[in-house]
């Protein structure tokens, strides 16, 4: 299995770093193409086995999976550059380009009677450490191809196959959601400092607390409210804190932020 990533920026670079640490393939089976050399040099510093090039056409020659990780306004020019060199339907197109719909991708990469297997994918930056929550939607893909892409994404965290109509909402939940979660953590760290903790100690406490809460839900499969009930004893301090947060609009603010980002 060989993978080419076109675009070595924040997301493309994160995917390359995550794949290089995964058991899905070896780093030598990864090629990253980027217009500028600087980002390619950084990837080589991270793992010298990753192949790098500034030539998109050369990059796709032996690839089984081609991941598009470019800016939305560059997508058309990249498609024009590579589509005549595609080996369809063998090669799969995976797009992490924000806002690029299946319809647009199909129009860009369909060549005559050859229709590619296309996957619209929405990961987050935790993909670099193989902890991404990634949503994906297939188009014209066989069950075997869907299983292949699912296996790749699961090697980089967790994945969920969704209808394309949920992609924008998914972006708010799992991509923007990373920033939202970190904003809560920043506020909690500031609160810890106000209560007397050193900043670095407050950060450690908050980071591990949030990590533990997430792992608890992932392990048990419980709804958050089930675990909340376990630590909110009648008349206790947890329920008092939760009620103060709700009075200040905590849940409403989160929901409004998500909807604004959709």
Secondary structure as UniProt FT lines:
FT   STRAND          3..6
FT   HELIX           10..21
FT   HELIX           27..29
FT   STRAND          30..33
FT   HELIX           37..46
FT   TURN            48..49
FT   STRAND          51..53
FT   HELIX           56..59
FT   TURN            60..62
FT   STRAND          65..68
FT   HELIX           72..74
FT   HELIX           75..82
FT   HELIX           83..85
FT   TURN            88..90
FT   STRAND          92..95
FT   TURN            98..99
FT   HELIX           102..109
FT   TURN            112..113
FT   STRAND          117..122
FT   HELIX           125..129
FT   STRAND          132..139
FT   HELIX           143..154
FT   TURN            155..156
FT   STRAND          157..161
FT   HELIX           164..166
FT   HELIX           167..170
FT   HELIX           171..175
FT   HELIX           176..194
FT   TURN            195..196
FT   HELIX           199..220
FT   HELIX           224..231
FT   TURN            234..235
FT   HELIX           237..247
FT   TURN            248..249
FT   HELIX           250..261
//
